[in-house]
Amino acid sequence: MVSTTPAIADGKHTDWQIAATGETGFKSDPVTRFDDLAESGKLSGVHGVVALHGGRIVFERYIDGNDMKWGQSLENVKFGPETLHDIRSVTKSIVGLLYGIALAKGRVPALDSPIVAQFPEYADLGRDPERERITIRHALTMTLAMEWNEDAPYTDPANSEIAMEQAPDRYRFILDRPILAKPGRGWIYSGGAVALVGKIIERGTSQSLPDFAKEVLFDPLGIDAMEWIRGQDGEPSAASGLRLSPRSLARIGQVILQGGEWQGRSVIPKSWLDESFQPAAIVDIGWRGMHYGYLWYLGEEAITDKTGTYGERFIAAFGNGGQRLFVFPGFDFVLAITAGNYNSPDQWRAPAALLFDVFLPSLADT
């Protein structure tokens, strides 16, 4: 295992500062906790960890290991601060931010606009009164109430996202799914919903999704390196195709903490963030009390410290393999994790250990 800790300020982006030892804001040291977990094997597959407190890097580790790029082996990779990594379905949450930016610019339709109307080439589907009730808001909250199954492995054509990628026309494939209930009732995890949102952004802005993201989000945040993988049909995968470094992922969390502002400039409208982080649906992902906003998970974790027990609100994005972005506004804390445990039933264990056994105890001094 190779583990490194940067000890100097980021020379490439002077706004990216690294806290000195003893000035991290932790109430107890996470380093020993991290090293003990790593030694025990409980962090197997973890590639990168970046933690921010007060807008500064307070913890950073990289562990070399085998990785993949959207299903293709990269073999053993030496990870560092600038190494790109699949963030898989964390991509979805970033697309949610992009829709808000485009909406503020007047480039995309209002949220309660019928989604099938944005695809006039499928006039036959648009004549279905049940389908006409489905709106962009339903896509952003994954409450389309259309058949979609991503429980099968992402190597299996029975998985709806894989079937979408292999379909002759991904957008017809999504919009033509059987309707199971009234839209807005019930949450069904759907990469197809996000593909529709991404395409509406492209049509409204007359830019590709990667180009629009670079112009309005990545460049303003000082994110110079990224890759957005395209499917076999040439369409950028809005559901899972983005590759970023852990530091860049952490920047996304930090701009959320700052209400959408970066270096005195509004990058994401604060009103959109406030709306995005309102619970719109209850989700069942094995984490009690979890809700969904506009392509972001929302939760509250019980924290027990010397003063008692209280609920600490958090905002999160999850991706296959152990990709995670956690934002804890009350702690002024961001945690970005990249990992290579793709398609593993235990992929949640290492990120959970980092959050619950390393960082939350160090922040709350439990």
N, C-alpha and C positions, 0 to 999 in steps of 0.2 A: 504494500500500500504506500502510495506517495501522497503526503499531505503537506500543503504549503500555506503560509500566512503572509500576505503582502505587508510590508512594514514602512512603505513610503507613500506619499501622496500620488495620486494618479496624474502623471504628467501629460496625458493625452487630453483629459478633461479636467481643468483646474477646479471645477465645481464639485468634483468627486473626491471628498476628503476621507481619510482613514483615521479613525480615532486612535489616540495614543493609549498605551496600556494604562489602566487605571482611570480612563476618561470615557469608558464605553457606556456608562449609564446602567449597566447591569448591577443588580443588588447582590448577586453571587456569580462566581466565575463559571461560564459555560464550557470552557476549554477542557477541563478535567472530565466533565460529563460527556462531552463529545468523544474524547479520546477513549474513555472507558467503553462507550457503546461501539465505537469502531473496532476496538480490540476484541470485543465479544462477538463480532460478526453481525450485529444487529443493523448495521448500516450498509450491508452488502448491496452493491449496485448503485450506491450514491456516487455521483460524479462531481457535483458542485453545490456549495452552500454559501449564500451571501445574505448577511443580516445587516439591516440598517436601523439605527436608533438616532433620533434627532437629525436625520438627513445625512448621517455619516456611516461609513462602513465600520461596523463594530466587531464583525466576525466574518471570516472568509476562509474556506477550505476547498481544495480540489483533490480528487482521488482518481488516479488513472484506472481505466478499465475498458472492457468491451462495450461498444456502442453500435447503434444503428441509425441510419438516415432513412426514415419513412419505410422501414422494413428491410432495407439493404444493409448488410453488415459493413461496418467500418473497422472491424477487428479492434485491437487495443489502441486506445486514444490517450494521449497525454493532455490532460485538461488544464486550462489556465483561465485567467480573467477574460480573455477575448475569444475563447473557443466557442464556436457556434454549437448549439445543441437543439435537437427536436424539443419543442415544448408541447407538441401534440394538441390536446384540446384546450390548453390555455389560450390557444389561438382564438377560440370562440369568444372568450371574454374580451380580448383586444378588438375583435370585430364589433362587439357591442359598443366599445368606446368610439370606434370609427363612425358608427352610425350616428351617434350623438353629435360628433363634430360636423358631419355632413348635413345633419338636420338643422343645426344652428346656422349653417351657411345657406340654407334654403335649397339644397341640392337633391334632397330625397323627400319622399312623401311623408305626411304625418302618420303617426303610429296606428291610428284607427282606419287607415286606408286598406281596402281589400287587397290581399297579397296577390291573388290570381290576376287582378287587373293590371299588375305591373309586368305581366307576361302575356301581352295581347296575342302573341303567336300561338297560344294555346286557347283559341276561342271556344273550342268544344268544352274545355274544362271550365271556362268562365261562365258558361251557361248553366252550370250546376248551382242551384240556389244554396245548397248546403256548403259547397266549396266557397261560394262568394262571401260567406259570413266570416271566413278566416282572414285575420288582419296581420299586419306587420308586427303589432304588439304581441300577438299570439306566437309569432316566430321568435321574437326576442325573449319571451318568457317560457318557451318550449311548451306551450299549451295549445298546440295546433289540433290536438285530439285526432291525429291521423296515425295510421299504423306505421310503426317504426321500431326496429329491434336491433339494439347494439349490445345485447347480452352475449351473443356468440363472439368467439375470438375474432380479432381484426385480421386474421389470416383466412377466415371462413367466408365464402360468398353468401352464407345465410345472414351474415351481419349486414344490416341495411346500409351502413356507410360504404362498405366494400361493394355491395351491389350497386349503389349509386355511382361509385367510381368506375364500375365496369359497364354501366348502362350506356346505350348509344346517345342518349340525351339526358343528362343528369337532372335538369330542371323539370322536364316532363315526368321523369321517374318520381321525383319528390311530390310534385303537385297532384299526381294521379294516385297517391296512396289511398287506400280505403279510409273513410271517415268513421271513427269509432264512437264518437260522442259529440256533444255540443262544444265548440271551441271555447277555451278558457276554463274548462273543467278537467282538472287532472294534468299532471306533469309527465310527459314522455320524453326521455332524453333523445335528442335528435340532431345529428350532424347535418341532416337535410335542411332543418329549419335555418341553420346558420349559413348554409350554402345559398339559400334564397336571399337572406339579408345581404350577404356579400355581393351577390349579383345586382341587387337593387342599388347598392352603393356605386358599383361600377357604372351602371347605366345613368345614374343621376349625376355623377361627377365627370363622366366621359374619360375616366382614367382607370387603369387596372387597379385592382385592390392593393398590390404591393406598391405601386407608384403613389397612390393616394395616401397610404399609410406612411410612406417615407416623407412625403411633403408636409403632412399636417400633424404627425405624431412623432415619428422616429427622429427626423432632422431637428425639430425643436427641442427634443430631449437629449440631443447629442448622441443618439444611437447611430453609429456610422455603419456597422456591419449587421446585416440580416440576410436571410434567404427565405423565400416563400415558395414552397414546392408546388408544382403543378401536376394535375392528373394526366392520364394518358390522352385526354381530350384537349389538353392545353390550358384548362381552367385552373386558376390558383385555388388550392384547397382552403376554403374559409373555415372549415371545421377542424383542421389538424395540421396544416402544412407549414406553419411558421417555425423558423429556426433563429434563436437568439442566444446570446451569451447569458450566463446567470446575472452578471452585473446589469445588463440591459433589461432583463426581466425585473430586477429590483428597481430600476428606474421607473418602470410602469407603476409599481406599487407606491413609490415615493411621490409621483405626481398625483396619485389618488389621495394620499395623505395631505397633500398641499392644496386640495380643493381644485385640482386641474391646472394650477399655475406652476410655471417653471421659470426661474430667473426673472420674475416680474412680469411674465407674459402669460396670458390665459391660453392654454393649449387645448384643454377639454372644458367645455362649459360646466361650471359648478352645479348649475341647475340640472344638467343631465346626470351628473354623478349622484346627486341627491335623489333623483327619480330612479336611477338604475339600481340603487341600493335599498329600495323599498321592497319588502317581501311581496311577491306576486303569486307564488305557488309553493306548496309544501313538497319537499323532495325526499325520497327514500333511497339513501345511499349508504345506510348503515351508520349514520352519524345523527344522533337524536337531535331533534329541534332544528334541522337544517331547512332553509328556505332558498328560493331562487328569485333573483331580480331580473335585470336585463342582461342575461348571459353571464351572471356572476352568482356564486354561492354566498349565502348570508347565514351567519350563525352567531351564537353566543356561548362562550365557554365559561363554565363555573371555575372561578379562581379562589383558592383558599390561601390566605396569608395570615400574618400576625394580627390583622385587624378583623378577620372573619372571612365569610364567603360572599362573593358577589359575581355578577355576570359581566363578562368582558366581550363586547361585540367585535366581530371580525368579518372581513370581506375576503373571499378566496376564489382562486381559479385552479382547477385540477386537470391534469393530463395523464394519459396512459403512460405507464412505466415509472410513475412516481414524480412527475413534474408538478410542482406546486408553487403558488404565489399566495402568501398570507399577508393581509394588511390588518393591523390592530391599531385603530385610531387612538384608543385610550392609552396605549403604551407608546404611541409615536414610533411604531415598530413595523418593519417589513421583513419578511423572510422569503427568499427565493431558493428553490431546490430543483436541481436537475438530476435525473437518475436513469438507469438503463434497464429497469425491470419490466420491460414491455410485455404485455399480455400475461403476466404472472398473476395468479390469484392472490398472492401475498404482496403485491406491489405497494399497497398502502402502508405496510408495516414500518419501513425505514423513514418515510416522511413523518408518520405519526410519532415515532420515537424521537425524531429531531424536535418536533414541536412540543410534545408533552413531557419528554424526559430531559431535554436540554434547555430549550429557550424559555418556555413559560415559567419553569421553576426559577430560572436565573433572573427573569424580569420581575416576578412577584415575590421572590425570596421565600419560597414555600419550605 
